[in-house]
Amino acid sequence: MMIRLARKLNYLITSGAVVIGKEAHDMNVVMIYPKFPDTFWSFTYALSFIGRKAAFPPLGLLTVASLLPAEWSCRLVDLNCESLTKKDLAWADMVFISGMAIQRKSAKQIIARCKLMGVKTVAGGPLFTAEPDEFNEVDHLVLDEAELSLPLFLSDLQNGRLKRVYRATGFCDLHSTPVPSWHLVQIKRYASLSIQFSRGCPFNCEFCNVTALFGHQPRVKSPEQIVDELNLMYATGWRESIFFVDDNFIGNKQYLKHKLLPALIQWRQGKKGCVFFTEASINLADDPELLKMMVQAGFDSVFIGIESPEESCLTECHKMQNKNRNLFKSVSRIHRAGLQVMGGFIVGFDNDTPATFQRQVDFIQKSGIVTAMVGMLQAPPGTRLFDRLKIEDRLVKTFTGDNGDGTTNIIPRMGMERLKEGYRSIMKQIYSPKNYYRRVRVLLREIKAPDYHLPLNVQRFLALLRSAFRLGILGRERFHYWQLLLWTLFRKPRLVPVAVTLAIFGHHYRIMCKLYILNRRHSAVPDPVDA
């Protein structure tokens, strides 16, 4: 204990804030993942049905942990699952923090707590890379891709000459990215695990910061790397969903069709469970071979940025891949192939009109996109939209990263009150029980049932019982719930698990609408720390 205290004192008084030589190889690091506020993507009010605490684990921090020296001792504290205690910080020589814009409030709370305790902080990830000047309290900023910037930090740490800011030049080769340190997390706390195949996107949407962070040229891992990661997850006993977190999974279609998807199809042989979902662009609908192979590989859903049915709005935001096509038919082709489309929609473009709001509702209902994430246009720092609106003096507040909380950081051309009223009208309609369950039936009529069956386990059985009681007996949507289940049981019996899952998701969406949009309540992040 005395040795640890002496080393910590030495750590605090040295320039650069770290010890040198031998002691630099003997560090205690606590990796802290900030708390998410309640959002549509947090699934806060759905997780209790399946006995989980968070939707996804902190894949970025787990990858960073694998880049640290093997001699270091690491702990992970995910504030979405547990509290940060004084003992955690007393044990730590350094705290590593990573997060996204939506975790800003919690990240600032963590940094303040560490400063009070005299623990040095090292921060990176999208939030800090996009807005480094907003975090002067952080001791060391290791920005951009950790595969490139973290070794620079570690080298200077070893030599006792740390700088405050580390930036990378160019983009890394993902073949050098290690397998995440999954031993640091209790995987049963999460609804889904995560894996990354590629970074970068070939498109140039004005409101998106993906290309600013990761470039236009998609970079990929080898099939062998992906299989190794999947084998590690499977060996832990994981048999649930796995999220390919790529911002555009199909950025390199040829590599997918000739390399990765054949490897995934082979990997699934003899395996039970483990379905995949991901994000992609709408041009996925143009490639029947790719659609077929993704379904064979075990993908059952895909998030696609639809944004708007208005061609003028798609032109405005440079969403060229969505233009000059029948978006409804494109969604339908993906559904018929066996992939559920989760759609992203945006209102607040300069070319939006009062009629746009109802057109959004009509498109969502007709297309059967059950998970319809509608948000007001926001301008993330680092995007061309942010730069343009800054010149036009149309930025009004800090970027929250939550495009579904009924707020925006821009001054809309149609006026803020008209935008807010139109947005509330959309959300009130699409997440009313009647319209939501009707949309589920549209999807189930059209979507092809999967060839595989997820094994019935305790979690799924309890989810069914809880949904039957909380939605089918206590819920005001109980008539729609039982109507959906009976309809599915007789018409599409293999899709009953999908129907139950979507009913549970709908419960979460309706609560979010009521609390944060229709009642105009502001999302709050409690301080999840043990005082």
For each residue, the residues with C-beta under 8 A, 3 or more apart:
1: 4 5
2: 5 6
3: 6 7
4: 1 7 8
5: 1 2 8 9
6: 2 3 9 10
7: 3 4 10 11 19 23 26 93
8: 4 5 11 12 93
9: 5 6 12 13
10: 6 7 13 14 19 23
11: 7 8 14 17 18 19 93 120
12: 8 9 17 118 120
13: 9 10
14: 10 11 17 18 19 20 160
15: 160 162
16: 156 157 160 161 162 163
17: 11 12 14 120 139 140 162
18: 11 14 24 93 94 120 157 160 162
19: 7 10 11 14 23 24 160
20: 14 23 24 158 159 160
21: 24 160
22: 25 26
23: 7 10 19 20 26 27
24: 18 19 20 21 27 157 158 160
25: 22 69 71 72 158
26: 7 22 23 71 72
27: 23 24 69 72 73 93 94
28: 72 73 75 91 92 93 94
29: 68 72 73 74 75 92 93 94 95 96
30: 74 75 76 77 88 89 91 92 94 95 96
31: 58 61 64 65 74 75 76 77 95 96 97 98 184
32: 76 77 79 84 95 96 97 110
33: 58 61 76 77 78 79 80 97 98 99 103
34: 79 97 99 103 104 106 107 109 110
35: 79 80 103 106 525 526 528
36: 39 42 54 80 102 103 106 525
37: 42 102 105 106 402 523 524 525
38: 42 44 512 515 516 523
39: 36 42 102 402 404 405 512 523
40: 373 404 508 509 512
41: 55 373 404
42: 36 37 38 39 55
43: 46 47 55 191 505 508
44: 38 47 508
45: 48 507 508 511 512
46: 43 49 50 504 505 507 508
47: 43 44 50 51 52 53 54 55 191
48: 45 51 466
49: 46 462 463 466 467 470 504 507
50: 46 47 191 459 460 462 463 504
51: 47 48 459 462
52: 47 55 188 189 190 191
53: 47 80 81 189 190
54: 36 47 57 78 80 81 189 190 191
55: 41 42 43 47 52 190 191 192
56: 59 190 191 192 193 194 243
57: 54 62 78 185 187 189 190 193 194
58: 31 33 61 62 76 78 98 185
59: 56 62 63 180 194 195 196 245
60: 63 64 98 125 146
61: 31 33 58 64 65 76 96 98
62: 57 58 59 65 66 76 180 181 182 184 185
63: 59 60 66 67 146 177 178 180 181 196
64: 31 60 61 67 68 96 98 124 146 150
65: 31 61 62 68 74 76 180 181 184
66: 62 63 178 179 180 181
67: 63 64 146 147 150 151 178
68: 29 64 65 72 74 150 154
69: 25 27 72 154
70:
71: 25 26
72: 25 26 27 28 29 68 69
73: 27 28 29
74: 29 30 31 65 68 181 184
75: 28 29 30 31 88 91 92 184
76: 30 31 32 33 58 61 62 65 184 185
77: 30 31 32 33 82 83 84 88
78: 33 54 57 58 81 82 185 189
79: 32 33 34 35 82 83 84 106 110 528 529
80: 33 35 36 53 54
81: 53 54 78 186 189
82: 77 78 79 528
83: 77 79 528 529 530
84: 32 77 79 88 89 110 113 528 529 530
85: 88 89 529 530
86: 89 90 117 530
87: 90 91
88: 30 75 77 84 85 91 92
89: 30 84 85 86 92 95 113 114 117 119
90: 86 87 117
91: 28 30 75 87 88
92: 28 29 30 75 88 89 95 119
93: 7 8 11 18 27 28 29 119 120
94: 18 27 28 29 30 119 120 121 122
95: 29 30 31 32 89 92 110 114 119 120 121 122
96: 29 30 31 32 61 64 121 122 123 124
97: 31 32 33 34 107 110 111 121 122 123 124 125 128 138
98: 31 33 58 60 61 64 123 124 125 127 128
99: 33 34 103 104 106 107 125 126 127 128
100: 103 125 126 127 401
101: 104 126 127 130 131 380 399 400 401
102: 36 37 39 400 401 402
103: 33 34 35 36 99 100 106 107 127 401
104: 34 99 101 107 108 127 398 400 401
105: 37 108 109 525
106: 34 35 36 37 79 99 103 109 110 525 527 528
107: 34 97 99 103 104 110 111 123 127 135
108: 104 105 111 112 135 137
109: 34 105 106 112 113 525 527 529
110: 32 34 79 84 95 97 106 107 113 114 121 529
111: 97 107 108 114 115 121 123 135 137 138
112: 108 109 115 116 137
113: 84 89 109 110 116 117 529
114: 89 95 110 111 117 119 120 121
115: 111 112 118 119 121 137
116: 112 113
117: 86 89 90 113 114
118: 12 115
119: 89 92 93 94 95 114 115
120: 11 12 17 18 93 94 95 114 139 140
121: 94 95 96 97 110 111 114 115 137 138 139 140
122: 94 95 96 97 138 139 140 141 142 153
123: 96 97 98 107 111 128 135 138 140 141 142
124: 64 96 97 98 128 129 141 142 143 144 146 149 150
125: 60 97 98 99 100 128 129
126: 99 100 101 129 130 209 213
127: 98 99 100 101 103 104 107 130 131 401
128: 97 98 99 123 124 125 131 132 135 138 141 143
129: 124 125 126 132 143 144 213
130: 101 126 127 209 212 213 380 381 382
131: 101 127 128 134 135 381 399
132: 128 129 135 141 143 165
133: 136
134: 131
135: 107 108 111 123 128 131 132 138 141
136: 133
137: 108 111 112 115 121
138: 97 111 121 122 123 128 135 141
139: 17 120 121 122 164
140: 17 120 121 122 123 153 162 163 164 165 166
141: 122 123 124 128 132 135 138 164 165 166
142: 122 123 124 146 149 150 153 166
143: 124 128 129 132 149 165 166 167 168
144: 124 129 148 149 167 168 213
145: 148 149 168 171 172 199 214
146: 60 63 64 67 124 142 149 150
147: 67 150 151 172 173 174 176 177
148: 144 145 151 152 168 169 170 171 172
149: 124 142 143 144 145 146 152 153 166 167 168
150: 64 67 68 124 142 146 147 153 154 166
151: 67 147 148 154 155
152: 148 149 155 156 166
153: 122 140 142 149 150 156 157 162 166
154: 68 69 150 151 157 158
155: 151 152 158 159
156: 16 152 153 159 160 161 162 163
157: 16 18 24 153 154 160 162
158: 20 24 25 154 155
159: 20 155 156
160: 14 15 16 18 19 20 21 24 156 157
161: 16 156
162: 15 16 17 18 140 153 156 157
163: 16 140 156 166
164: 139 140 141
165: 132 140 141 143
166: 140 141 142 143 149 150 152 153 163
167: 143 144 149
168: 143 144 145 148 149 171 172
169: 148
170: 148
171: 145 148 168 199 200 214 215 217 219
172: 145 147 148 168 176 177 219
173: 147 176 219
174: 147 177 198 199 219 220 221 225
175: 221 222 225
176: 147 172 173
177: 63 147 172 174 196 221 225
178: 63 66 67
179: 66 182 225 228 229 232
180: 59 62 63 65 66 229
181: 62 63 65 66 74 184
182: 62 179 185 187 232 233 236
183:
184: 31 62 65 74 75 76 181
185: 57 58 62 76 78 182 189 190
186: 81 189
187: 57 182 190 193 233 236 238
188: 52
189: 52 53 54 57 78 81 185 186
190: 52 53 54 55 56 57 185 187 193
191: 43 47 50 52 54 55 56 240 241
192: 55 56 240 241 242 243 277
193: 56 57 187 190 233 238 240 241 242 243
194: 56 57 59 242 243 244 245
195: 59 226 229 230 233 242 243 244 245
196: 59 63 177 199 221 244 245 246
197: 220 221 226 244 246 249 260
198: 174 218 219 220 221 246 248 249 251 252
199: 145 171 174 196 214 215 218 219 246 247
200: 171 210 211 214 215 216 217 218 219 247 248 251
201: 208 210 211 214 216 218 247 248 251 281
202: 216 217 218 248 251
203: 208 211 248 281 318 319 320 321
204: 211 216 318 384
205: 208 305 317 318 319
206: 316 317 318 383 384 385 388
207: 317 346 377 378 379 380 383 385
208: 201 203 205 211 380 383
209: 126 130 212 213 380 381 382 383
210: 200 201 213 214 247 248
211: 200 201 203 204 208 214 215 216
212: 130 209 382 383
213: 126 129 130 144 209 210 382
214: 145 171 199 200 201 210 211 219 247
215: 171 199 200 211 219
216: 200 201 202 204 211
217: 171 200 202
218: 198 199 200 201 202 248 251 252
219: 171 172 173 174 198 199 200 214 215
220: 174 197 198 252 255 260
221: 174 175 177 196 197 198 225 226
222: 175 225 226 259
223: 226 227 259 260 262 263 264
224: 227 228 263
225: 174 175 177 179 221 222 228 229
226: 195 197 221 222 223 229 230 260 263 264
227: 223 224 230 231 263 264 267
228: 179 224 225 231 232
229: 179 180 195 225 226 232 233
230: 195 226 227 233 234 242 267 274
231: 227 228 234 235 267
232: 179 182 228 229 235 236
233: 182 187 193 195 229 230 236 238 242 274
234: 230 231 237 238 239 271 274
235: 231 232
236: 182 187 232 233
237: 234
238: 187 193 233 234 242 273 274
239: 234 272 273 274 454 455 457
240: 191 192 193 273 274 275 459
241: 191 192 193 274 275 276 277
242: 192 193 194 195 230 233 238 274 275 276 277
243: 56 192 193 194 195 276 277 278
244: 194 195 196 197 249 276 277 278 279
245: 59 194 195 196 278 279
246: 196 197 198 199 249 251 278 279
247: 199 200 201 210 214 279
248: 198 200 201 202 203 210 218 251 279 280 281
249: 197 198 244 246 256 278 279 280 302
250: 253 256 280 281 283 284 287 290
251: 198 200 201 202 218 246 248
252: 198 218 220 255 256
253: 250 256 257 287 290
254: 257 258
255: 220 252 258 259 260
256: 249 250 252 253 259 260 261 290 293
257: 253 254 261 262 289 290 293
258: 254 255 262
259: 222 223 255 256 262 263
260: 197 220 223 226 255 256 263 264
261: 256 257 264 265 290 293 294 296 297
262: 223 257 258 259 265 266 293
263: 223 224 226 227 259 260 266 267
264: 223 226 227 260 261 267 268 276 297 298
265: 261 262 268 269 293 296 297
266: 262 263 269
267: 227 230 231 263 264 271
268: 264 265 271 274 297 298 452
269: 265 266
270:
271: 234 267 268 274
272: 239 455
273: 238 239 240 454 455
274: 230 233 234 238 239 240 241 242 268 271 298
275: 240 241 242 298 299 300 450 452 454
276: 241 242 243 244 264 297 298 299 300
277: 192 241 242 243 244 299 300 301 302 303 342
278: 243 244 245 246 249 299 302 303
279: 244 245 246 247 248 249 302 303 304
280: 248 249 250 284 302 303 304
281: 201 203 248 250 284 304 305 321
282: 285 304 305 306 321 322 325 327 330
283: 250 286 287 321
284: 250 280 281 287 290 291 302 304 334
285: 282 291 329 330 331 333 334
286: 283 330
287: 250 253 283 284 290 291
288: 291 292 333 337
289: 257 292 293
290: 250 253 256 257 261 284 287 293 294
291: 284 285 287 288 294 295 333 334 337 338 339
292: 288 289 295 296 337
293: 256 257 261 262 265 289 290 296 297
294: 261 290 291 297 299 302 337 339
295: 291 292 298 299 300 337 338 339 448 450 451
296: 261 265 292 293
297: 261 264 265 268 276 293 294
298: 264 268 274 275 276 295 452
299: 275 276 277 278 294 295 302 339
300: 275 276 277 295 338 339 340 450
301: 277 339 340 341 342
302: 249 277 278 279 280 284 294 299 334 339 340 341 342
303: 277 278 279 280 341 342 343 344 371
304: 279 280 281 282 284 331 334 341 342 343 344
305: 205 281 282 319 322 343 344
306: 282 309 322 327 331 343 344 345 363 369
307: 313 314 317 319 322 344 345 346
308: 313 314 345 346 347 349 352 356 360
309: 306 327 359 360 363
310: 313 314 349 351 352 356 359
311: 314 315 323 324
312: 315 316 351
313: 307 308 310 316 317 346 349 351 352 356
314: 307 308 310 311 317 319 320 322 323
315: 311 312 318 323 351
316: 206 312 313 349 350 351
317: 205 206 207 307 313 314 346 349 385
318: 203 204 205 206 315 384
319: 203 205 305 307 314 322 323
320: 203 314 323
321: 203 281 282 283
322: 282 305 306 307 314 319 325 327
323: 311 314 315 319 320
324: 311
325: 282 322 329 330
326: 329 330
327: 282 306 309 322 330 331 363 367
328: 331 332 363 366 367
329: 285 325 326 332 333
330: 282 285 286 325 326 327 333 334
331: 285 304 306 327 328 334 335 341 343 367 368 369
332: 328 329 335 336 367 446
333: 285 288 291 329 330 336 337
334: 284 285 291 302 304 330 331 337 339 341
335: 331 332 338 339 340 341 368 443 446 447 448
336: 332 333 446 447 448
337: 288 291 292 294 295 333 334 448
338: 291 295 300 335 447 448 449 450
339: 291 294 295 299 300 301 302 334 335 447
340: 300 301 302 335 370 371 443 447 498
341: 301 302 303 304 331 334 335 367 369
342: 277 301 302 303 304 369 370 371 372 373
343: 303 304 305 306 331 364 367 369 371 372 373
344: 303 304 305 306 307 373 375
345: 306 307 308 360 364 372 373 374 375
346: 207 307 308 313 317 349 374 375 376 377 403
347: 308 352 356 357 360 374 375 376 377 419 422 423 426
348: 352 376 377 408 410 412 414 419 423
349: 308 310 313 316 317 346 352 377
350: 316 412 413
351: 310 312 313 315 316
352: 308 310 313 347 348 349 356 412 413 414 419
353: 356 414
354: 357 414 418 422
355: 358 359
356: 308 310 313 347 352 353 359 360 422
357: 347 354 360 361 422 423 425 426
358: 355 361 362 425
359: 309 310 355 356 362 363
360: 308 309 345 347 356 357 363 364 374 426
361: 357 358 364 365 425 426 429 430
362: 358 359 365 366
363: 306 309 327 328 359 360 366 367
364: 343 345 360 361 367 369 372 374 430 439
365: 361 362 430 435 438 439 442
366: 328 362 363 442
367: 327 328 331 332 341 343 363 364 442
368: 331 335 439 440 442 443 445 446 447
369: 306 331 341 342 343 364 372 439 443
370: 340 342 436 439 440 443 502 505 506
371: 303 340 342 343 502 505
372: 342 343 345 364 369 430 439
373: 40 41 342 343 344 345 403 404
374: 345 346 347 360 364 404 423 426 427 430
375: 344 345 346 347 378 402 403 404
376: 346 347 348 403 406 407 408 412 419 420 423
377: 207 346 347 348 349 385 403 408 410 412
378: 207 375 399 400 401 403 408 409 410
379: 207 383 385 386 389 395 399 409 410
380: 101 130 207 208 209 383 385 386 399 401
381: 130 131 209 386 399
382: 130 209 212 213 386
383: 206 207 208 209 212 379 380 386 387
384: 204 206 318 387 388
385: 206 207 317 377 379 380 388 389
386: 379 380 381 382 383 389 390 395 399
387: 383 384 390 391
388: 206 384 385 391 392
389: 379 385 386 392 394 395 410 411
390: 386 387 393 394 395
391: 387 388
392: 388 389
393: 390
394: 389 390 410 411
395: 379 386 389 390 409 410 411
396: 409 410 411
397: 407 409
398: 104 409
399: 101 131 378 379 380 381 386 409
400: 101 102 104 378 405 407 409
401: 100 101 102 103 104 127 378 380
402: 37 39 102 375 405 407 523
403: 346 373 375 376 377 378
404: 39 40 41 373 374 375 512 516 517
405: 39 400 402 516 517 522 523
406: 376 420 423 424 516 517 520
407: 376 397 400 402
408: 348 376 377 378 412 416 419
409: 378 379 395 396 397 398 399 400
410: 348 377 378 379 389 394 395 396
411: 389 394 395 396 416
412: 348 350 352 376 377 408 415 416 418 419
413: 350 352
414: 348 352 353 354 418 419
415: 412 418 419
416: 408 411 412 419 420
417: 420 421
418: 354 412 414 415 421 422
419: 347 348 352 376 408 412 414 415 416 422 423
420: 376 406 416 417 423 424
421: 417 418 424 425
422: 347 354 356 357 418 419 425 426
423: 347 348 357 374 376 406 419 420 426 427 517
424: 406 420 421 427 428 517 518
425: 357 358 361 421 422 428 429
426: 347 357 360 361 374 422 423 429 430
427: 374 423 424 430 431 513 517 518
428: 424 425 431 432 513 518
429: 361 425 426 432 435
430: 361 364 365 372 374 426 427 435 436 439
431: 427 428 435 436 506 509 510 513
432: 428 429 435 436
433: 436 437 476 477 480 506 510
434: 437 438 480
435: 365 429 430 431 432 438 439
436: 370 430 431 432 433 439 440 477 480 506 509 510
437: 433 434 440 441 477 480 481 483 484 503 506
438: 365 434 435 441 442
439: 364 365 368 369 370 372 430 435 436 442 443
440: 368 370 436 437 443 444 484 499 502 503 506
441: 437 438 444 445 484 487
442: 365 366 367 368 438 439 445 446
443: 335 340 368 369 370 439 440 446 447 502
444: 440 441 447 487 488 491 492 495 498 499
445: 368 441 442 491 492
446: 332 335 336 368 442 443
447: 335 336 338 339 340 368 443 444 495 498
448: 295 335 336 337 338
449: 338 492 494 495
450: 275 295 300 338 453 494
451: 295
452: 268 275 298
453: 450 494
454: 239 273 275 460 497
455: 239 272 273
456: 460 461
457: 239 460 461
458: 461 462
459: 50 51 240 462 463
460: 50 454 456 457 463 464 497
461: 456 457 458 464 465
462: 49 50 51 458 459 465 466
463: 49 50 459 460 466 467 500 501 504
464: 460 461 467 468 500
465: 461 462 468 469
466: 48 49 462 463 469 470
467: 49 463 464 470 471 472 481 500 503 504
468: 464 465 471 472 473
469: 465 466 472 473 474
470: 49 466 467 473 474 475 507
471: 467 468 474 475 477 478 481 503 504 507
472: 467 468 469 475 478 481 482 485
473: 468 469 470 478
474: 469 470 471 478
475: 470 471 472 478 481 507
476: 433
477: 433 436 437 471 480 481 503 506 507 510
478: 471 472 473 474 475 481 482
479: 482 483
480: 433 434 436 437 477 483 484
481: 437 467 471 472 475 477 478 484 485 503
482: 472 478 479 485 486
483: 437 479 480 486 487
484: 437 440 441 480 481 487 488 499 503
485: 472 481 482 488 489 496 499 500 503
486: 482 483 489 490
487: 441 444 483 484 490 491
488: 444 484 485 491 492 493 495 496 498 499
489: 485 486 493 496
490: 486 487 493
491: 444 445 487 488
492: 444 445 449 488 495 496
493: 488 489 490 496
494: 449 450 453
495: 444 447 449 488 492 498 499
496: 485 488 489 492 493 499 500
497: 454 460 500 501
498: 340 444 447 488 495 501 502
499: 440 444 484 485 488 495 496 502 503
500: 463 464 467 485 496 497 503 504
501: 463 497 498 504 505
502: 370 371 440 443 498 499 505 506
503: 437 440 467 471 477 481 484 485 499 500 506 507
504: 46 49 50 463 467 471 500 501 507 508
505: 43 46 370 371 501 502 508 509
506: 370 431 433 436 437 440 477 502 503 509 510
507: 45 46 49 470 471 475 477 503 504 510 511
508: 40 43 44 45 46 504 505 511 512
509: 40 431 436 505 506 512 513
510: 431 433 436 477 506 507 513 514
511: 45 507 508 514 515
512: 38 39 40 45 404 508 509 515 516 517
513: 427 428 431 509 510 516 517 518
514: 510 511 517 518 519
515: 38 511 512 519 521
516: 38 404 405 406 512 513 519 520 521 522 523
517: 404 405 406 423 424 427 512 513 514 520
518: 424 427 428 513 514
519: 514 515 516
520: 406 516 517
521: 515 516
522: 405 516
523: 37 38 39 402 405 516
524: 37
525: 35 36 37 105 106 109
526: 35
527: 106 109
528: 35 79 82 83 84 106
529: 79 83 84 85 109 110 113
530: 83 84 85 86
531:
